[in-house]
Amino acid sequence: MKIQSFLRMLRYGAAAVILTGVFGALTAVSAADNKKPAAPAKPAATAKPAGAAKPAGGAGGATHGAGASTSHGPTANGSASHGPTANGSSHGPTANGSRTTGNVNHPTTTGGRPSTGVAGAHGTSPNAHNGSFGRPAPRGVNERVTRSGSAVRTRPGGRISDVHDARRGMDIHHGLAGGRRVSMERADHSRVFAERGRRGFVERPYRYHGRDFARRSYYYHGRMYERYYHGYYYRGVYVNVYAPPFYYGPGFYGWAYNPWAAPIAYGWGWGGNPWYGYYGFYFAPYPVYPSAAFWLTDYIISSNLQAAYAAHQEAQEEAAAAAGSGQPLLTPEVKQMISDEVRAQLALENQEAAQNAQQQDIDPNSSGIARMLTDGHSHVFVAGDNLDVTDASSGQECALSDGDALQLQTPPAADATAANLVVLASKGGTECPRSSTVTVQVADLQEMQNHMRETIDQGLQELQSKQGKGGLPAAPPSAQAAPAAAQYAAAAPPPEQNVSQDIAQVDQQSDQAEKDVTTEAAQDNGGGPSAAAAIPQAAPAAPTATVNLGQTTDQVQATLGAPTRIANLGSKTIYYYNGMKVTFKDGKVSDVE
């Protein structure tokens, strides 16, 4: 296996081509030539970001990791360098889109896409075959495999964590925090993903220029929208790499990437929003913004926390909250690292925009997790959903949630399908402790990067519409945004017609699927139909606690218990609970959210 991996590396290294876009001039560069692209366009006046890490060698650059042979993101002179390492080696598919499947257990369709168990979104169990859930079992977990190929995995204590229904092509995961997510592949190889309290989607694969793509039709709180992904095998795992549906002009990326002429204050208007008070122990926005990267950092974190709060309220999950005051747990140092990662993603998207403008295909090997695991630099990831991972030292399960930050400090082995990351910030409770090292699957890391890039694009749209307003600087005339449609988006299948119904149907079917598989697992392991009771089900929903207007603080505590934290605001007092905020005025309940 090691010899085969080495030979693949040699073959890819000889064939790899770095297609590098520049701000102002569009240039294709061969990796073997080792040439630097032109520097990005800058605003007429620039200022050093307050508190930003000083780039090595000049303005506009940022490097990650000592002794690295290449720069992740723009180099010291501002040029974008997102290619493989200096020797030109590249792991994964070649620049012309050829694919190696590695150790893949799935038969493939004529389109090259797996016919069952499309890999990894949001920590589901996509590769569950022969009792394998696509990731190692945490310590103490028990797995039962049925004759049909279905499987049930239970945590210590017997509660179900995962169910794979081979007949329905369905995978169910019960999170440590109490949520449940379901993924099902249908007969036409489209996939439906459902998660109560969060966005769901229908994913439909298609081919463009001989490569795999997928269009996801998301549905969330009555709104449907489209996202696009490159699909390919990396280290034997099928991953989906985010592909923006459109790109901006190079001048706009230059305005967003470089420091603004002067730091600006910006009013987000979050003061009265429940999520902001709920996560006040964890997050505080920057007082001023020296560049778009810092603004986008707060945009990303706040978007994730708002989604987490809405899910907690809707699904009544057990949220992890910390009491106390002082410096938020998401420290300025961690936010600086996130900002550096945002700048690197901006440079990457500018490079892709230049290639797309020349009608050149984007190489997912250069856009996704493959580059981040092999470029020799540390990288920061921000969780965009609930995700259960394994502590690398103890082997025990712990949880991550929206807005938690992790750092990849050391790249994994060349054939590894998971990586160890250090938790930089988390919220307590069942979540992985800060400074712990956790093992995260490659597909889940890719989804984290996808979510970051998607949220950056949403932030760029907001910057485009608000530039020159609300304290934001105006983009220079040459940097006015002119989105250019990506070629692969235009080639996608038509939009879905019944996304919300499809998601709701799969969610409902999962209840019966779980019953069927647990019964089958009990029978196959020597029991009768009643033996399924030996496999405890997922924890039932907690009974609804009722709080009424006019109740006293003592009455509320008798019903809900002690609050996770208390805010004393003179005549007003706020009790924070997991998924609830109770406001008292003059000692009586005046509002419940």
Buried (B, 14 or more C-beta within 10 A) or exposed (E): EEEEBEEBBEBBBEBBBBBBBBBBEBBBBBBEEEEBBBBBBBBEEBBEBBBBBEBEEEBBBBBBBEEBEBBBBBBBBBBBBBBBBEEBBBBBBBBEBEBBBBEBEBEBEEEBBBBBBBBBBBBBBBBBBEBBBBBBBBEEBEBBBBEBBBBBBBBEEEBBBBBBBBEBBBBBBBBBBBBBBBBBBBEEBBBBBBBBBBBBBBBBBBBBEEBBBBBBBBBBEEEBBBBBBBBBBBBBBBBBBBBBBBBBBBBBBBBBBBBBEEBBEBEEEBEEBBBBBBBBBBBBBBEBBBBBBBBBBBBBBBBBBBBBBBBBBEBBBBBBBBEEEEEBBBBEEBBBBBBBBBBBBBBBBBBBBBBBBEEBBBBBBBBBBBBBBBBBBBBBBBBBBBBBBBBBEEBEBBBBBBBBBBBBBEBBEBBEBBBBBBBBBBBBBBBBEBEBBBBBBBBBBBBBBBBBBBBBBBBBBBBBEEBEEEEBBEBBEBBBBEBEEBBBBEBBEEEBEEBBEBBBBBBEBBEEBBEBBBBBBBBBBEBEEEBBEEBEBBEEEEEEEEBEEEBEBEBBBEEBEEBBBEBEEEEEBBBBBBBBBBBBEEEBBBEBB
